[in-house]
Amino acid sequence: MAAESFYSLPLEQQVGQFFFIGLQGTELDDATRDLVTEINPGGVIIFGRNVAAPHQLRGLLDGVRELVPTPPLFGVDQEGGLVDRLRKIFTPMPSARTIRQHGDLAAARSLGRVTGELLRMLGFNLNFAPVMSIMTDDRDLLSNGLYSRSYGRSPGEVLGYTTVYMRGLQGTGCYGCLKHFPGIGAGEVDSHEEMPVVRLSHDDLIAQDLAPYIELFQRKDDRVRCVMVSHGGFPDIDIREETTGGLLEPASLNYNIVTELLREELGYQHLVVTDDLEMGAIARHCEIEDAAVRAFLAGEDMLLICASPEKIRRGYHALLEAARKGELPKERIRSSLRRISAMKSLVQPPLPLGLDRFKALSTEIEALNKKLNYTYGGTIK
């Protein structure tokens, strides 16, 4: 669908394109149908609560696809390790840390390839992975939830592993999403609970956490098509001094980070999405209506609201009302529609879901786990 076709959609459907929403359960029941047809979302994200069986999951995504006038992006956090949404129906996948500890670049490529083909068979076209955080020995001691999710202890290590992972993943036609920009490995808390504060200067970020992003952005084959912005606070590069004591604004809602740093300074011009706006880092500081409008004005193209139908509706109607009142510049709306259209023009129809091939991919992961001496001992997230 060309960008011009998006521009001709009714305003209600244009605003719907800016939302990446979660669903409640495993079936396309009346409540889920009502939510999807009201929002007409640009994207749908799936969690473990939505997964019961391969054909059930494929049927759920196909059903949503048939409900909306503009086919959505279908995304999932299928990293491996602790963040593995499909382990109820597929062999648990190894964590990034396990692969890095074994020094096995081929394993990273294999994980990406198997993940991509599996997701395409199930109806997905976007994986919210890889995690780009740099986890040094000192950072490993922090309680930020990133310990096992990182591919490296240095910019070069992260770049090497994520490059081959992305080649494996995107070679199947499933796109990746680099996260969590501009890097929250140095944050002391988990953004699911509260805002991680990263006390790095602009130059330190460029030299460390942003270095792998910068290199991947400059690749001539245009490999990176989606970036997720974190809810981290960066007081040494951006703080509003006009308020008493200064106001620390999450990166996901921050124009200086989303537009000035990511788009203008680093030159990234493709799709940008928020992390989940229901996470504690946001919910503790502002209501969902305010978060949705602020995120969009900061330069985000798509807003993730992953769990509550009520909050999805509240965020959607707040952004719609802001658009109706002229509070969202028309060119700002058109630029995001253009990037969403460009992303959707790249995605391919799902692969056939054949159980023989599904089992063969599962066997590949079993062999990979054995090679890496990986056994899963965490909880489903």
Secondary structure by P-SEA (a helix, b strand, c coil): ccaaaaaaccaaaaaaaacccccccccccaaaaaaaaaccccbbbbcccccccaaaaaaaaaaaaaacccbbbbbccccccccccccccccccccaaaaaaaccaaaaaaaaaaaaaaaaaaccccccccccccccccccccccccccccccccaaaaaaaaaaaaaaaacccbbbbbccccccccccccccccbbbbcccaaaaaaccaaaaaaaaacccccccbbbbccccccccccccccccbbbbccccccccccccccccccccccccccccccccccccccaaaaaaaaaaacccbbbbcccaaaaaaaaaaaaaaaaaccccaaaaaaaaaaaaaaaaaccccccccaaaaaaaaaaaaaaaaaaccccccccc
